[in-house]
Amino acid sequence: MRFSISTAYLPPTQLPALAAAADRLGYDAFAVPDHVVDLETLETPYPYTPDGERRWDRSAAWPDPWVLVGALAAVTTRLRFFTSVYVPAIRNPFQVAKSVGTAAVLSGGRVALGVGIGWCREEFDLLGQDFHTRGKRTDEALDLMRALWEPGWTEFEGRHYSAPRLVMEPTPPARIPVYVGGLSEVAFRRAARHDGWVGDLYTVEEAAGHARRLAELREEAGNERDFSVITALTDAFAPEHFARAEERGITDVMTMPWAYYHGLDVSLEQRLDGMERFAEDVMAPLGVTRSEA
């Protein structure tokens, strides 16, 4: 089992210290969420709460993921970074490929791109992108970006995007994994074609059901690459709970470990203490070692 720190809504100025601690304590990755803006008024309901209201306070920060990864890669040596999740369809895919590829180079290949098709129609409108074609454009953009990350010259011709013969440098040092978020059957099928799935908040049994479906779809797609099932678990607290989740097909857990000890609205010192205690109480019994050991 691998553990990732969820950075959602955290003060950006705290993230370098948290990343350095995660790097030292044996956490596998930082999960970085994404929004360009947070509009005051929305007609689009948020899809992950029963009442459609957003989970975050309006003061929540949304740092640019790739600027953030570049900065945090400079203060870490082994910690990985993935987006949870990034929305390519509200952006130009050439710029996305450039940003992600550059972050991969600067981090020494410690980057994965977690994507979703996006839920906020108003954010698409603000950025001048078509909300209705976002799924098809996401699929095509991922194909285009994969081509752009390859060394040497490339050309691309699709329905939504095309590229004449060109080269994009710097070339990432290794294949960039692509994870897909979402709970629909379409999202599961999209994830099964790539390298992993990023979930939301689920019980172990709910997450295990998703893992089973993803395994079925991967077999249908003939995808034999390593595959990550990444989610947050609402009913896992002790090592045996996480071990059971791993047995059921969950490979990675996103967590805010300070919440187990101090709550969510806490100081940097309490966050660091919670990370240390979780590493001792949960991760060490599961065989996760610190990089300093």
C-alpha positions, 0 to 999 in steps of 0.5 A, spaced: 500 500 500 502 506 498 500 513 501 499 520 498 498 526 501 492 530 499 494 537 498 486 540 497 485 547 500 492 547 504 495 554 504 500 554 499 506 556 503 505 550 507 506 545 502 514 545 501 515 543 508 509 538 508 513 535 501 519 535 505 516 531 511 513 526 506 519 525 502 523 523 509 517 519 512 516 514 506 509 517 503 509 516 496 506 522 493 503 529 493 496 529 490 494 536 487 487 538 485 486 543 480 481 549 478 483 555 474 478 559 478 472 558 483 466 562 481 462 565 486 455 563 483 454 557 479 448 553 476 452 547 475 451 543 481 458 540 484 457 532 483 460 529 489 456 532 494 448 530 496 446 537 495 451 539 490 454 544 494 462 545 494 466 542 499 471 548 500 471 554 503 471 560 498 478 562 501 481 555 499 487 556 494 488 553 488 495 553 486 497 552 479 499 544 479 505 544 474 508 551 477 507 547 484 510 541 482 516 544 479 517 548 486 516 542 490 520 537 486 526 542 488 525 540 495 524 533 495 528 527 492 523 521 491 516 524 492 512 523 486 506 528 484 500 527 481 494 531 479 487 529 482 485 531 478 487 536 472 482 538 466 485 538 460 479 540 456 479 547 459 486 548 456 490 548 450 493 541 449 499 543 447 500 548 453 498 542 457 503 537 454 509 543 455 507 544 462 507 537 464 513 535 460 517 540 463 515 538 470 517 531 469 524 533 466 525 538 472 522 532 477 526 527 474 520 523 472 516 523 478 510 526 475 503 523 473 498 526 470 491 525 473 485 527 469 478 528 469 473 531 464 471 537 468 464 538 471 463 546 472 460 548 465 461 556 467 469 555 468 469 552 461 465 558 458 470 563 462 476 559 458 472 559 452 472 551 451 466 547 449 463 544 455 459 539 450 465 536 447 469 535 453 470 528 453 471 527 446 476 532 446 480 529 453 481 523 449 484 526 443 488 531 447 491 525 451 493 522 445 496 528 442 500 529 448 502 522 448 505 523 441 508 530 443 512 527 449 515 522 445 522 524 442 524 527 435 519 529 430 511 528 430 505 529 427 498 529 429 491 529 425 485 529 429 478 531 429 479 537 434 486 538 434 492 537 429 499 538 429 504 539 423 511 536 423 514 539 430 518 537 436 516 539 443 522 539 448 524 538 453 522 530 452 520 527 459 525 522 461 520 516 462 513 515 460 508 519 464 503 515 467 496 518 466 490 516 471 483 518 470 478 520 475 470 519 475 465 514 477 461 513 470 462 507 466 465 512 461 470 514 466 472 507 468 473 505 461 477 511 459 481 509 466 482 502 463 485 504 457 491 508 461 495 507 467 490 508 473 484 511 476 483 517 481 477 516 486 473 520 491 471 518 498 469 511 499 468 506 504 473 500 503 467 496 500 465 501 495 472 502 493 473 494 492 467 494 487 470 500 483 477 496 483 473 490 481 470 493 475 476 497 473 480 490 473 474 487 468 475 493 463 482 493 463 482 485 461 477 487 456 481 493 453 488 488 453 491 493 458 497 489 462 501 495 464 501 496 471 495 500 474 494 504 480 487 504 484 487 511 488 482 513 492 481 516 499 477 511 504 472 513 509 472 507 514 480 505 514 483 508 520 488 502 523 493 498 519 489 492 518 484 496 515 488 499 509 491 492 509 484 489 507 483 495 502 490 493 499 487 485 498 481 488 495 485 491 489 486 499 492 493 500 491 494 507 493 490 511 499 490 519 499 490 522 506 490 528 510 493 524 516 493 530 521 486 529 521 486 522 525 490 526 530 488 533 530 482 535 525 483 538 519 483 546 520 490 546 524 497 549 524 503 547 520 506 544 526 500 539 527 500 537 520 507 535 521 506 532 527 500 528 524 504 526 518 509 523 523 505 519 527 501 516 521 507 514 519 509 510 525 502 508 527 500 506 520 505 506 515 511 502 518 506 496 520 505 495 513 512 495 511 513 502 509 520 505 511 522 512 511 527 514 506 532 516 512 532 509 515 
